[in-house]
Amino acid sequence: MTSFSEIPDLDGEQFQRFARLIHEKAHIHLKDHKITLLSNRLRKRLRALKLASYDDYFRYINDEATAKQEMVHFLEAVTTNESYFWRTTQNFEALKKHVLPELVKAYRGSRLKFWSAGCSTGEEPYNLAIEIVESMKSLGHFEWELLGSDISNRVVDFARAGIYSGRKIERIPENILRRYFRKLDDQDAYQVRQDLREKIKFDTENLFEANHPGQHCIFCRNVMIYFNRQDQEKLVNRFYDMLVDGGYLFIGHAESLQMLDTGFKTRPTEEGVLYQKQS
Ligand SMILES: C[S@@+](CC[C@H](N)C(=O)[O-])C[C@H]1O[C@@H](n2cnc3c(N)ncnc32)[C@H](O)[C@@H]1O
């Protein structure tokens, strides 16, 4: 009997078929050099389903009887979910220094809406929530709500539980760790405070189908890097429409809107370029 580790990598044609499906479902653009990565990840699905070949798996994922259920696992196998607290802190510095003071003033009396779009395992939305709560020390109290969404069920469940350890939390300042987390008994892990966990709404959804109008800030960091230029532009324009006038979009440090045709106004700051909807 062939062991699963003996199944060779996908051939070029098989890779293209899966890559087209991934693009159709999640808009993720898999470059050709990802063939080994995709082969390794799909091998795990073959093993779990006891299927003998990638072609059997392709039929399985396209079969009406099994497609819906398997698509969840398939997309989980192909997404990259790396995330950690205190990632690209310049974004949060700009939020505290420029964005929140301005939005709190402009939208006094309104509830500010924040969205972590492609939130993975939850570090970004919790980090954002902590910064919002901390900012009230200088800005005074304001009402807010926060949505964290991702296409992968598994990471959204992880985010809801809010339990982290190791590399994910190593950059969190000690005083913040003490204030917003509790150490779990007999474990080298910390859980986000219950009130913060309950404050954030987590949802599984595809960004290209999401519609959340009235946002004041959208964080979509290290997500667009996986999309092609055309899909990036489509998504960024969707975000533009979902922001209030004067609202902000935050993207990852390796991402840029420079090549995209969008309505965003750029605002250079010491903490990096800010992207603001015209008001
Ligand atoms: C590298 S993580 C970024 C996490 C976080 N934003 C950060 O910067 O730390 C990228 C996330 O985007 C999600 N993603 C990719 N395509 C998506 C789509 N079409 N809709 C929603 N989420 C998507 C992936 O599941 C993954 O969790």
The ligand as a Gaussian input file, in Angstrom:
#p B3LYP/6-31G(d) Opt

LIG

0 1
 C       -1.297000      36.239000       7.491000
 S       -2.921000      36.309000       8.163000
 C       -3.003000      38.010000       8.723000
 C       -3.558000      38.134000      10.122000
 C       -3.571000      39.543000      10.708000
 N       -4.322000      40.454000       9.893000
 C       -2.165000      40.047000      10.910000
 O       -1.700000      40.914000      10.173000
 O       -1.499000      39.560000      11.839000
 C       -3.972000      36.346000       6.687000
 C       -5.411000      35.918000       6.966000
 O       -6.238000      36.282000       5.858000
 C       -7.250000      35.303000       5.735000
 N       -7.846000      35.353000       4.394000
 C       -7.259000      35.052000       3.204000
 N       -8.141000      35.202000       2.199000
 C       -9.305000      35.602000       2.753000
 C      -10.589000      35.931000       2.218000
 N      -10.836000      35.866000       0.914000
 N      -11.555000      36.290000       3.091000
 C      -11.297000      36.370000       4.434000
 N      -10.117000      36.082000       4.990000
 C       -9.122000      35.703000       4.158000
 C       -6.522000      34.003000       6.025000
 O       -7.395000      32.962000       6.405000
 C       -5.551000      34.415000       7.134000
 O       -6.043000      34.100000       8.414000

